[in-house]
């Protein structure tokens, strides 16, 4: 009988005792099963974990190739006493089977180690013993719904503290510039973390659409890893994007934040002059997250046109967007709702319809808007 000795610390909490230890990813991999919720022909079989999300697993696999890969939080498992060979105050001896551990939380992290080619990677493990299925479900539910999530604005602000000039850092700095520059259409209108409650939109909400215009999210770990290892000068050329989808990538590679700011400033300045009633009007949703997201979707529509005409000037945007003035004064919550994807989509559709009515900027995406 094969066994493994795990040196443990005993933890007492209201739920009862559990044990904390460390284990090699390879040992955990071969000794684990996931009690996953799945559908049979007739009914649903009770299980704890949801089906694996392949996109999430693939992201974790990319993350595990980086020099900054870490999982400091524990994977939570249950062990049946039938798989315990011996137990002392500080050592838990377990039988090595393919179902020694039942994963309660951490299935995606563990799945990311499939075909892992790196060196030793130890994981923190929290072990419950003989926990029934309902208790396991309660723990899983609590971890994935009740714990306080980090304020997204804090995450964005933390990018500014990074010593590496990531695409996110560049875009957050540009977003800040729009708030602080006196000539900016957004002057003093973006909510800065720790800067009071003034403003129409949070720094996080302003910056995030800019991330999506700069790099593909699935490439984030590759980009950051190359920055940390100093490989970007040789390797970034291998990351090639269609400029019509990721307009700002080449500007980022050349550290040209000034041009990005200028293009966006031309776009927003044109909108400010077109929407003379709604722009920065407390009664309007135009400059709130709902309206901003609709404006950024509209900006994406102009990218291939601007590339074709080789210009993203103020005059370019004014010429193309002037028909939107027919909506000025109507972009209010009573017409679109105050927030949410539905409201954004409706406003975006009205933008597109106003332009299409003037014979401007028809595209396949516009034809599919409903």
C-alpha positions in Angstrom: 0.0 0.0 0.0 1.4 3.3 -1.1 1.1 6.2 1.4 2.1 9.8 1.7 3.0 11.7 4.9 1.7 15.3 5.2 3.0 17.5 8.0 -0.1 19.4 9.2 -1.2 22.2 11.4 -4.5 21.8 13.2 -7.0 24.7 12.7 -10.1 25.0 14.9 -13.0 27.1 13.6 -16.7 27.1 14.3 -17.2 24.6 11.5 -14.9 22.2 13.3 -11.3 21.0 12.8 -9.4 21.0 9.6 -5.7 20.6 8.7 -3.4 22.8 6.7 -0.4 21.4 4.9 1.5 21.7 1.6 1.7 19.2 -1.2 3.3 18.9 -4.6 1.0 19.6 -7.5 1.9 16.2 -9.0 0.8 14.3 -5.8 -2.4 16.3 -5.6 -3.1 15.7 -9.2 -2.9 11.9 -9.1 -4.7 11.6 -5.7 -7.7 13.9 -6.5 -11.2 13.6 -7.9 -13.7 16.4 -8.4 -17.2 15.8 -7.2 -18.6 17.7 -10.1 -22.3 18.6 -10.7 -23.4 16.9 -13.9 -26.6 16.0 -15.8 -27.7 12.5 -16.5 -30.5 11.5 -18.9 -33.2 11.9 -16.2 -32.0 14.1 -13.4 -29.1 16.0 -11.9 -26.6 14.2 -9.8 -25.6 16.2 -6.7 -22.0 17.4 -6.8 -20.1 20.4 -5.5 -18.1 21.8 -8.4 -19.4 23.3 -11.5 -18.2 22.1 -14.9 -14.8 23.2 -15.8 -14.5 26.4 -17.8 -11.9 25.7 -20.5 -11.1 29.4 -21.1 -10.3 29.8 -17.4 -8.2 26.6 -17.3 -6.3 27.8 -20.4 -5.6 31.2 -18.8 -4.2 29.4 -15.7 -2.0 27.2 -17.9 -0.5 30.4 -19.4 -0.1 31.9 -16.0 1.8 28.9 -14.8 4.4 29.5 -17.5 5.3 32.8 -16.0 8.1 33.6 -13.5 5.5 35.3 -11.2 3.2 32.3 -11.0 1.8 31.7 -7.4 -1.2 30.2 -5.7 -0.8 31.4 -2.1 -4.4 30.6 -1.2 -5.3 27.1 -0.3 -7.0 24.4 -2.3 -9.7 22.9 -0.1 -10.3 19.2 -0.1 -12.2 16.5 1.8 -10.7 13.2 2.8 -12.6 10.1 3.9 -11.3 8.4 7.0 -11.1 5.2 5.0 -8.2 6.8 3.1 -6.3 7.7 6.4 -3.6 5.2 7.2 -2.4 6.9 10.3 -2.8 10.3 12.1 -0.7 12.0 14.8 -0.8 15.5 16.2 1.3 16.8 13.3 1.4 14.1 10.6 -1.4 12.8 8.4 -0.6 9.6 6.6 -2.8 9.0 3.6 -3.3 6.2 1.2 -2.4 7.1 -2.3 -5.5 6.5 -4.5 -6.9 8.3 -7.4 -9.7 9.5 -5.1 -7.9 10.2 -1.9 -8.9 13.9 -2.1 -12.2 15.3 -3.2 -11.8 18.8 -4.4 -14.2 21.3 -2.7 -12.6 24.5 -4.1 -9.7 24.9 -6.5 -10.6 22.6 -9.4 -9.6 25.2 -12.0 -6.2 25.8 -10.4 -5.5 22.1 -10.3 -6.7 21.5 -13.8 -4.2 24.1 -15.0 -1.4 21.7 -14.1 -2.5 19.2 -16.8 0.7 18.7 -18.9 2.6 21.1 -16.7 6.2 21.3 -17.8 7.6 23.5 -15.0 9.6 22.5 -12.0 8.4 21.7 -8.5 5.3 23.7 -7.5 3.9 23.2 -4.0 0.4 24.0 -3.1 -1.2 25.0 0.1 -3.9 22.5 1.1 -6.8 22.7 3.6 -8.0 19.3 4.5 -11.4 18.4 6.0 -12.1 14.9 7.1 -15.4 13.0 6.6 -17.3 16.2 5.7 -20.7 15.4 4.3 -21.9 16.6 0.9 -24.1 19.4 2.2 -21.3 20.8 4.3 -19.0 20.7 1.3 -21.6 22.5 -0.8 -22.0 25.2 1.9 -18.2 25.9 1.9 -18.1 26.0 -1.9 -21.1 28.4 -2.0 -19.6 30.7 0.7 -16.2 30.9 -0.9 -17.6 31.7 -4.3 -20.4 34.1 -3.4 -20.0 35.6 0.1 -16.4 36.7 0.4 -15.8 40.4 -0.1 -14.3 41.0 -3.6 -11.6 43.5 -4.2 -12.8 46.9 -5.4 -12.0 46.9 -9.2 -10.9 50.5 -8.9 -8.3 49.4 -6.4 -7.0 46.8 -8.8 -6.7 49.4 -11.5 -4.9 51.8 -9.2 -2.4 49.1 -8.2 -1.3 49.0 -11.9 0.2 52.4 -11.3 2.5 51.0 -8.6 3.9 48.4 -10.9 7.5 48.9 -11.8 6.7 47.3 -15.2 5.2 49.4 -17.9 2.3 47.1 -18.8 -0.5 48.0 -21.3 -2.8 48.4 -18.3 -0.4 50.8 -16.6 -0.2 52.9 -19.8 -4.0 53.1 -20.1 -4.6 53.9 -16.5 -2.1 56.8 -16.8 -4.0 58.0 -19.8 -7.3 57.7 -18.0 -5.8 59.8 -15.1 -4.6 62.4 -17.7 -8.2 62.8 -18.9 -9.3 63.7 -15.4 -6.4 66.1 -14.6 -5.8 67.9 -17.8 -7.7 71.2 -17.9 -8.3 71.0 -21.6 -9.7 67.5 -21.3 -13.4 66.9 -22.0 -13.4 64.8 -18.8 -11.6 67.3 -16.6 -12.4 66.6 -12.9 -15.2 64.2 -14.0 -13.5 60.8 -13.3 -13.8 59.3 -9.8 -10.2 58.8 -8.5 -9.6 56.3 -5.7 -9.4 58.2 -2.4 -10.3 61.4 -4.2 -13.8 61.9 -2.9 -17.1 61.0 -4.5 -17.2 63.6 -7.3 -17.2 62.6 -10.9 -19.4 60.7 -13.3 -17.5 57.5 -13.8 -14.9 55.5 -11.9 -11.3 55.2 -13.0 -11.8 51.5 -13.4 -14.8 51.9 -15.6 -13.0 54.4 -17.8 -9.8 52.4 -18.2 -11.2 48.9 -18.8 -12.5 49.5 -22.4 -9.1 50.9 -23.2 -7.5 47.7 -22.2 -9.6 45.8 -24.7 -8.4 48.2 -27.5 -4.8 47.5 -26.6 -4.2 43.8 -26.1 -6.0 40.4 -26.1 -6.9 39.4 -22.5 -5.7 35.9 -23.1 -2.2 37.2 -23.8 -1.9 39.2 -20.5 0.3 36.7 -18.7 2.6 36.3 -21.8 3.0 40.1 -22.0 3.7 40.6 -18.3 6.1 37.6 -18.2 8.2 39.1 -21.0 8.3 42.4 -19.3 9.5 40.8 -16.1 12.1 38.6 -17.8 13.3 41.5 -20.0 12.4 39.7 -23.2 9.9 42.3 -24.6 12.4 43.9 -27.0 12.9 40.6 -28.8 9.5 39.0 -28.3 6.8 41.6 -28.5 7.2 41.6 -32.3 5.8 38.1 -32.2 2.6 39.4 -30.8 0.7 40.7 -33.8 -2.8 42.1 -33.6 -5.2 43.4 -36.2 -5.1 47.2 -35.7 -8.8 47.4 -36.5 -9.4 45.5 -33.3 -6.4 46.5 -31.1 -5.7 50.0 -32.4 -3.5 50.9 -29.4 -1.2 47.9 -29.3 1.5 49.4 -31.6 1.3 52.7 -29.7 1.9 50.7 -26.5 4.9 48.8 -28.0 6.5 52.2 -28.9 5.5 53.7 -25.5 3.5 56.4 -27.4 0.9 57.3 -24.8 0.7 60.9 -26.2 -0.8 59.7 -29.5 -3.3 57.5 -27.8 -4.4 60.4 -25.6 -4.6 62.6 -28.7 -6.8 60.2 -30.6 -9.2 59.7 -27.7 -9.2 63.4 -26.9 -10.3 64.1 -30.5 -13.1 61.6 -30.2 -14.4 62.9 -26.8 -14.0 66.5 -27.8 -16.1 66.0 -30.8 -18.8 64.3 -28.7 -18.7 67.1 -26.2 -19.4 69.6 -29.0 -22.1 67.4 -30.5 -23.9 66.7 -27.2 -24.0 70.2 -25.8 -26.9 69.5 -23.6 -26.1 66.0 -22.4 -22.3 66.3 -21.9 -21.5 66.4 -18.2 -25.1 66.9 -17.4 -26.1 65.4 -14.0 -29.5 64.4 -15.5 -27.9 62.6 -18.4 -26.4 59.1 -18.4 -24.0 59.9 -21.3 -20.9 60.3 -19.2 -21.8 57.6 -16.7 -20.7 54.0 -17.2 -23.7 53.1 -19.3 -23.2 56.0 -21.7 -19.4 55.7 -21.7 -19.5 52.0 -22.7 -21.9 52.9 -25.6 -19.5 55.6 -26.7 -16.5 53.2 -26.6 -18.4 50.7 -28.7 -19.1 53.5 -31.2 -15.4 54.4 -31.1 -14.5 50.8 -32.1 -16.8 51.2 -35.1 -14.7 54.1 -36.3 -11.4 52.4 -36.1 -11.4 50.6 -39.5 -12.8 53.8 -41.1 -10.0 55.9 -39.5 -7.4 53.5 -40.6 -8.7 53.5 -44.1 -8.7 57.3 -44.2 -5.5 57.5 -42.3 -6.8 60.0 -39.8 -8.3 60.2 -36.3 -8.5 63.9 -36.1 -11.1 66.1 -34.4 -12.4 67.0 -37.8 -12.7 63.3 -38.8 -14.9 62.6 -35.8 -17.0 65.7 -36.2 -17.7 64.9 -39.8 -18.7 61.4 -39.0 -20.7 61.9 -35.8 -22.6 65.2 -36.3 -25.8 63.3 -37.0 -25.8 62.1 -33.4 -26.8 65.7 -32.4 -30.5 64.6 -33.0 -30.2 62.6 -29.7 -28.9 65.5 -27.7 -31.0 66.1 -24.6 -32.7 62.7 -24.7 -29.9 60.6 -23.2 -31.6 60.2 -19.8 -32.4 57.3 -17.6 -36.1 57.5 -18.3 -35.4 56.7 -21.9 -32.6 54.1 -21.5 -32.7 53.0 -17.9 -29.9 54.0 -15.4 -27.4 51.2 -15.8 -26.6 47.8 -17.2 -25.8 46.1 -20.5 -29.3 46.5 -21.8 -29.2 50.3 -21.4 -25.8 50.4 -23.1 -27.0 48.3 -26.0 -30.0 50.5 -26.5 -28.0 53.7 -26.5 -25.4 52.2 -28.8 -28.2 51.1 -31.2 -29.6 54.6 -31.2 -26.1 55.9 -32.1 -25.9 53.5 -35.0 -29.4 54.2 -36.2 -28.8 58.0 -36.2 -25.6 57.5 -38.2 -27.2 54.9 -40.6 -30.0 57.4 -41.2 -27.5 59.8 -42.4 -25.8 57.2 -44.6 -22.7 57.0 -42.3 -20.7 54.1 -41.0 -22.7 51.0 -41.9 -21.0 47.8 -40.9 -21.9 44.1 -40.4 -22.0 44.6 -36.6 -24.4 47.5 -37.0 -26.7 45.4 -39.2 -26.8 42.8 -36.4 -27.7 45.2 -33.7 -31.2 44.7 -32.4 
